[in-house]
């Protein structure tokens, strides 16, 4: 599942290890046999080995320096640098030993030095293999600048996942292609649309007007079949599943305590939180939704899940309470993770299975999707739905049109209304880490203005719904500056919406 190919790093180190072992064996076998055939070839073998490892190590050293300079993945960079340096030392020690006479001190010590370095190098490589196969390296390189586009499209190759199969009947979307506005105004300045989308590292942009595709474009190697990850935009899908589970009678009410359905969370920060508290990000659980540091709480969720195989259920059970449930609104991903556990316990199905049966197929989604799961099989409800761009747009259109497809009810109108209307409490705690800015919040939907609501995901994943203009915009991207660019991006979406609606 995890491997070095994920990192884009060279795999030549495998050959280097083989060469090192074979060379070491030949050198040791030839020791003391001055006239033996093996002994006569010791010097050229050592020279070839030294040159080979120096070339390989040079690439590792450069890669490690690159990681140190352009990313915050200090641990991985250090591993590359340490490993590369040890290989260089081993090569130099061998070569230096063969430049001396047999009586020289360096020569007498070359075998212990070689064996010691071989043991250390082997231990490092075993540690490297463990890190790769356990998921550590994937976690720490997932967001590397030059790999995000590839990684965000192939999350099922990086983490365990469960497929959500599309049905036989698809919700057909007519096409009436129109060009995007060439520019948009943000503040006092005009910005070029294409330049901004490029700077955002967009991988896809799709615009629906009255259910017709009026624009569809893909970038950075993506196409209409790409299963782009949602990140936190998947929270809005989880909200829909909660509404469906209530409509189907699996959940009695949003006023139910979370521990009624997930008793393992008794004694945790969720002890007094209701389902509605989690829907509105008001549980009061102690969790820092921070993205400006290296090992933040959201990152630790995934590190613990995939490097230490700690289930989401177990992690949530360890959380404490920071404030009274329902008192303040503070954005924390663990609230949506708790909702995912409620859905699975209440329905007796996995998150992906329930989504397939009650949302994906009834809504006529076009392509298969998948949901990332932890090692216990629970879906990561707070993120990591992976689907085609057109299906993200269909999800937005489902909400815009009242929750039915071809007369068949999928999500209740009442739930859509409640989900996309700002819900109390509105006040944020003074020490909130990740704020809502000027946006209101419903049931896992952002509400920037009356009649407009959005699903948001880090790195630029959006499902924008403008009910007045009858427009839905879906975007996927790999934009590391998504927080800084969000208000400008919203201005672009408003411009596109007004333009296609003829305003």
N, C-alpha and C positions, 0 to 999 in steps of 0.2 A: 504493500500500500504506500509506504513512504520510501523514498529513495533519493539518491544523489541527483538523478535527472530532474527532480523538482527544483533543485537549486540553480540549475544552469552551470554548475561547477564541473570542472573536468573530472573524468573518471579514470584518468591515467594513473592515479595513485594505486589502483589495483595492480597494474603492471609493475609499478615501482616496487611494491611489496614483494611480488613474485621474483623480480630481478634481485632484490635485496636478499631474499632467503636463499635463492639458488647460488648467488655470488658468495654469500657467507659460507654456505656449505662447501663450495669449491675451494675457497680460501682456507677454511679449516682443514679440509681433506688434504690439501697440499702442504700443510705445515710440516717443516722438518724434512721434507722429501725434495732436496735441492735439485736432484737430477730427474725427478718424476715428471711425467707428461703434464699433470695438472699444475705442478709448481711452475713449469716454464710459461704457462699462460696466465699466471696470477696477475702479473702487471697489466697486460692489455685488458683483462677482465675487469680489474679494479678501475682502470681508466675509463672504460666504457660505462661502467656502473656510475662512476662519479659524474661523468658528463650527463648521463640520462637523468639522474636525480636532480642535478642542478637545473636542467631545463624545466623539468616538471615543477620543481619547487619555485622557480622564478614565477611561473604562472600562479601558483598558490599564494605567494607573497603579494603579488600584484592584486589578486582577487581579495585577499584579506585587507590590504590597504584601501582598496575601493570601498569595501563594506564599511571600514572605519570612517572614511571621509564622507560618503554620501548617504549613509543610513545610520540608524541608532542600534544596529544589531551588534553591539560590542562583543558579546560572548562568542558569537559565531566567527567574527573577524579574528578574535584572539586565538581561537582554535586553529584556524588556518595558519596564522602567523607562527604559533608555537610548533605545529606539526612541520611546517616548511623549514623553520630554523633548525629543528632537530635533524631533519634529513640532510640539510647542508652540512651540519657539524659532522654527521656520520660519514658523508662523502669526503669531506676534508681530512678527517682523521684517517681514513683508509688510504687516501692518496699520499698523505704526509708520511704515513708509516712505510710505504713502499719506496720512498725517496731516500731512505736511510739504510745503513748497514744493519746486519742482524744483531750486532752488539749494542746498538744505540738504544737509549732509554725509551724513546717514542715507539720504536719497533717492538720492544719487549712488552709495551703496554697496548699495542694496537688491538690484540685479541680481546682483552677485557673491555676495552672501550667499545669495540665493535659489537660485542655480545650485549653489553649494557644498553647501548643505543638501540640495538635491534629489539631488545625486550621493551624498552620504553616506547619505541616507535610502534611496536605491535600492540602494546596496551592502549596507546593513543588511538590507533586505528580501530581497536575493539570498542573503545569508548565512542568513537565517531560512528561506528556501525550501530551501536545502541541508540545514540541520539537520533540517527536517521530513521531507524525502524520504530522507535517509540513515538516519534512525532515532534520531538523538540526542534529539530532543524527546520522542519516544515513550518512550525509555528513562528519561528524567529526570522524566517525569510519570506513568509507569506506576502508581506507588504513591500518587499524590495521594489524599488522604482522600475527596474527593467523586467520584472516578472509578474506584476500585478495583473496585466491584461490576460496573460496565459493562465495564471492561477485562478482568477475570478471566473473563468470559463470552465475550469476542470476541477471543481471542488470535490467531485466524487472520486477523483483519482488521488486526492490528498487526505480526505477524511471519510470515515464510514458514512453511508447514506442509505436512504430508503426511497425507492422509486414511486412516483405518483403517475400512474398511467392515464393517458388521455383516452376518452371514449371514441366510439366509431362516428358519432355525429358531432361535427364541429360547428362552432358559431362563425359563419362566414362573414368576412368583413369586405365590403366593396372598396374599390380604389378610385380615388379622384385626386391624383397627385397635383400638388401646388408647390411653388417654391417658398422657402422660408423668407421672412423679412430679411433684407440685407443687413440691417442694423437695428439696434434698440437703444433706448435712452435709459441710463442709470445715473441718478444724481443730476449733475449738470453736463454730463459727458455722453457722447454717442459712441457706441461700441460695435465693432464688426461682428456679426453673428457667427460666421465661420471661424474667425480667429478665436472667439470666446469658446466655442465648442471644442476646438482643437486644444486650447489651453486647459480646458476642463478634462481633457483626456477621455472624451466621450467614446463609448464603444457602440452605442446605439441610441437613436432618437426616433420616436414614432408619435405622430399627432393624429388623433381622431376628431372628426367634427360630425356630430349627429350620427355616429356609428360608422362613418366612412374613413378610410385611411387617406389623409390628405398629404401626409409626408412620412417617409420611412427611409432612414439612412443608417449605415453601419460603418464603423471605423475600427482601426487597430486589429484587423483580422477577423472580426466578428461578422456573422451573417444572420439571416432569419432563423436558422436552426440552432444558434448558439444558446446554451443554457447559462445565462448570466446569473451570478449570485445576487441576492436581494439585499444582503446585510439587514439593517433594521427596517427596511421597507416591508419585510416579511411580518413585522409586528401587526400590520393592518390586516394581513391574511389570518393571523392567529385570532384577532378580534372577530373577524367574520365567523370563524369556526366556533368561538364561544357563543355568538348569537345563534348559530345553527343548532348547537347542542342544547341551548335553552328552548328553542322552538320545538326541538324533537323530544323534549322532556327529560333529557339526560341530566341537565342542571336545572334546579328549581328556580333560582333567582340570582341576580347579581349581588344581592344582599347576603348571600350565603357566605359563611367563613371559609377561607381557603382550606383550613385544616379539616373541614368536614369531608373533603374529597381526598386530601393528601395528608393523612394523619402523621406521616413521618416528619412533617414540618411543625408539629406541636413542640413548644418550648423554644422555637426559633423566633426571628423577627417577624414571622408571618402569623404568630399565635393569635393576634387579634385583628388581622387584616381580612377584609372581605374581597370577593371577586371584583367588585366595583372599585375598591381601593387600588387593586392591581391594574385594572383597565385604565384608570386615570393617573397612574404613576403616583399614587398617594399612600403607599403601604407604610412608609416610615422606616423601611429597612435600611440599615447602614451599608451603603455601597457608593463608591466614588466613580461616577461615570466620567472618567477622565481619558482624554486622547492625546494629551500634550506631554506625556512622559513615557518611559520605556515599558515598564512592567506594571500596567495599570490594572484596576479591578476587572474591566471587561476582557483584557488580554489574559489575566490569570484564570478567568472562567474556562477559556479554551485550553490554556496550558495545563491546568489541572485535569481537564477532561481527556486530553489526548497524550500528554506526557506522563501523567500519573494514573490514568484510567479511573479518575474519580467521577462518578456519575453526577449529573446535574442535580438530581434529587438530594444526594449527599452534600453537595456544596451549598445548596439553599438551606439545608437543615443546620448548617454551621453559622448562618448569618444572624447577627444581633439586630435589635431595634435601635434606631437613631432618634426617633421622635414618635409621637402618637399617630397611629394609623388614621388616615382621613383628614389630618390637620393641614398638611402642606402638600403641594404638588412638586415632586422632584423626579426628573427623568432618570430612571434606573432600569437597565435591561433585565435584571433578575425578576422584576415584576412580571414581564411577559413570559419569562422562563417558568414562573410559577403557574401562569395561566395554561401553558402547554401541559404541565403535569395534571392540572385540573381536568383538562379535556381528555387526556389519556385515561385517567382514573374513572371519570364519569361515564365515558363511552365504552371502556374496555377495549379500545382500539389504539393503535399508534397514531401519532399526529399525521403522518403521511397517509396512512390507510383511511383515516376519517376524512382528510382533505380530498382524497381521490373519490370516495363514495358520495360525499355530500356537497362538494364544491367543484372540484376540477371537471369531473365528467358531466354533472348536471349543467354546468355553465358552458359546456361545449368548448373547452380549451383545446387548442390545436395540437400542442406538442406534449410529450411526456415531460415531467419535471422530477426533481428529487429534493428531499429535505435531509440536510446533514443531521446525523444522530450521534449521541454519545455511545460509549462502549456497552452501556446497558440497554441501548436501543431506543432511548427517549429522544424525540426530535428537539432540536434547538429552536424552540418557538420564538425566541427573541431575534432570530436572524436566519440566514443561511437556507432560505428557500431558493431553489435554482430553477429558472424557467426561461422560456423564450420571450423576447421583448413584446411580441404580439399578445401573448397571454397576460403579461403584466397590464397591457393596455385594456384587454378584455375585462380584467378584474376591475379596473377603474370604471369602465363603461357599465359593468354590472351594477356598481353602486350608483352611477349617474342616472341610470334608467330605472332605479327603484328595486333592484334585486331579483328580477325575473328575466328569463330568456325564452323567447317564443311562447310566452304565457305560462311557463313553468316556474314556480317560485323556488329560488335558491336561498336568498337571504331576505328576511322580513323587512318591509319598509320601515317599520317602527325601529328595528335595530339599526338600520342605516341612518335614520334621522338622529337617534340618540348617539350613535358613534361619531357622527360628523358635526355635532353641535358641542360647543365648549361646555365642559362639565365642571362642576365645583369639585374640590376647592381650586380657586384660581391663584391663590397666593403662593409664591415660592419662598422657601426658607432663605434667610439672609446668607447662609453659608453654602448655597447650592453650587455644586461643581460644574454641572452641565445645564445651562439655563435654556429656557424656551424663547428668550428674546421677546419680540413683540407678538409672537404666535400664541394663540390659545390651543387647547388640547382637548380632544374628545375621548372616545374609547380607542386608544392606540392610533388615532389619526391626528395630524397637525391641522390647525385651522387658522391660516394667516389672515383671512378676510371672510366676511359673510358671503356665503355661496361658493367659496373656494376651500377645498380641503386636499391634503396631500399625505401620501406615505413617503417617509424619508429613510434613506439608508446612507451610512458613511461612504465616502469616496464617490458620492454623486449618483445614488440610486433614487429615483423619484417616480411616483405615480401621482400626477397632478390632475385634479378634477375641478373644472369650472362649470358649475351648473347653469349659470345665466347664459354663457356663450355656447353651452352644449359641447364642450371641448374636453378631451382627455389627452394628456401628454405623458408618455412613459420614457424614461431615460435610464440608461446604465452607463457607468463611467468608472475610471480608476483615479479620480482626482484627490490627491492628498490634501489639497487646500479647500476641501469641500465646505468647511465651516466659514472661512473667510469669503468664499464665493457665493454663499447661499442666497443672500439678498439680491445680488446681481443676477444670479440664475433665475430667481423668482421674477425679476423685472423682464428677463427674456421670455419666460413662459407667458407672462401677461401680454407681452407684445405679440407673441405668436397667436395666442388665443383671440385677442381682439382682431388681428389681421384675418385669420381664417373665418371668423364670424362676420367679417365685413364692417367692423366698427372703426 
